[in-house]
Amino acid sequence: MKRVVTFFANRHFVFYILCGGGGAATDFVAYSGLVWAGVYYLYANVASYMLGTGVSFALNRQFNFKKRDKTWHRLLKFYLVALVGFLVSSAVLFLLVDGMMLDKLSAKIITMGVALVVQFTLNKLFTFAK
């Protein structure tokens, strides 16, 4: 019973991960393709992050937080939160690649986990608040 209660208490986080999976997959595939094509990894991160954020917003709006009002207002808030996540992601990515000499794809995966926690918290409290 306790597990069921815990799941429902964290339902938004579980669904955020599931919905965000589409955005994260979009982000990672675009990032990988751009890096493979020779685009500087930090520039690739900008483009892929923006694309993934758009997919994540659409899925979270529709299926997780189920807020269909004030679309443009929420989209702006979502992208502001994404900007914070992006800045954290880029800083960690830079430190891992240039500072620790980790390969670009492994570093991207690590930064995605860090950004997930930061953005979920901010989106729940700011973007999709009642």
N, C-alpha and C positions, 0 to 999 in steps of 0.2 A: 504494500500500500504506500509506503514511504517513497518508493521509486516513482510511482504514478504521480504523487503530489509534487515531487521534485521536478519531474518532466513538465508538468503543467505550470509550475512556478517559473521555469526557464523556457517555456514554450517559445517566446519571442526570440531567444538566443538560438534555439535549435532551428527554428524556421529562418532566422537571419543567416545562419550558416548554409542551410539548404538553398535559399533564394540567392544568397551571395555566391554560392557555388557557380551559378551561371555567369555572374559578373566576374568572379575570380578566374574561371576557365577562359572567358573572353580576354581578360587582362593578360593571363599567362601565355595564351596562344599568340596574341598580337605581339606581346613583348618578345617572345621566342622568335617569331618570324622576322620582326624588325632587327633584332640582334643578329640573327643568321644572315640577314640581307646587308649587314655592315653598318647599321645605324648605331651611333654612340649609345651605350646602354642607358644613360640618364635621359636622353631624348626619347628613346624607345619607351622608357618608363612613363614619361608624360603622356604620350599618345595612348598607350595601352591602358593606363590608369583611368583616363577620361572615358574611354570606350567601355571599360568594365564597370565603371561607376554608373553610366547610363543604363546598362542592362540591370545592374543590381537595384537601382531605384525603381525601375519598372516592375520588377518581380516583387520587391519588398512592399511597394505601394499596393499592389494587387492582392498578393497572397499572404503576407505576414502581418503587417500592421493594419491592413484593410482600411486605409484612409484614402478616400477618393475625392475629398474636398480640397480646395486651395492648391490645385496641382502645381501651378507655377511657383507659388510661395514655398511649397514643400520641396520642389525641385531645387530651388535656389538654396534653401537650407541644407539639402542633401549634398549639393556640390560644395557648400561652405565647409561642411563636416568632412567631405572627401578631400578638400584642400588641406585640412589639418592632417588627415591620414596620409595624404600624398607627401606632405613635408616630412612627417615622421618616417614614412617609407623611403623617401629619397635619402634622408640623412643616414638611416640604417644601411641602405643599399650601398651608399658611398663608403661608409666605414667598413662594411664587409668585403667589398670588392677592392677598393684602393688601400684600405688599412690592413685588412687581414688576408688579402690575396685569395679570397674565396671565389670560386667560379661564379659567373654572372647569373646562371639559372638557379643554382642552389641558393644564392643570396636573395634572389627574387622570391623564392618560396618562403624563406624565413621572414622577409619583410611583409609578405602578405599576411602571415599569422599575427604579426605585431599590429598591423593596420586594422585587422579584423576586430580585435578587442577594443582599440581606440574608437573606431567608427561605430561599432555597435552601441557602445555606451553613449556616445554623443547623439547618435540618431534616435535612440530610444528616449533620451531626456530632452532633446531639442527639436528634431525634425518631425517626429511622429507623436509628440506629446499631445495629450488631450486638450 
